[in-house]
Amino acid sequence: MERQEFNERIQKEYDEFKAYMLTLPKEEIFNAGFEIDLKSYLASYLQSEDSPIKQSTIDNLASIDGNVLDYLLDIYLNSDTYYTYDDLCEEILEIFDGEFYDDGDEIE
């Protein structure tokens, strides 16, 4: 998948997420603060021309069925090894950059 097409996919996912969040009551939006913050950061990171994202990483991320941002949020929530968003982004690059990426892997 071309970088521009990938960026458009991520932006669309983020815009849909944001539109949904804005329909929720204030209390639910407040409770979703972490999800909002992480998805905002991930969308920005993945779309940044300054991010060290290789084409193979984009291709592997693009092969995810469904919402990429939801998938990456699940990785973060199901891991106890990430301490910062930068750590998560580096881990994402490692997971999805390899020739050995298997889209059939389950999130642990």
Secondary structure, DSSP 8 states (H G I E B T S, - for coil): --HHHHHHHHHHHHHHHHHHHTTS-HHHHHHTHHHHHHHHHHHHHHH-TTS---HHHHHHHHTSSS-HHHHHHHHHHT-S---SHHHHHHHHHHHHHSTT--TT----
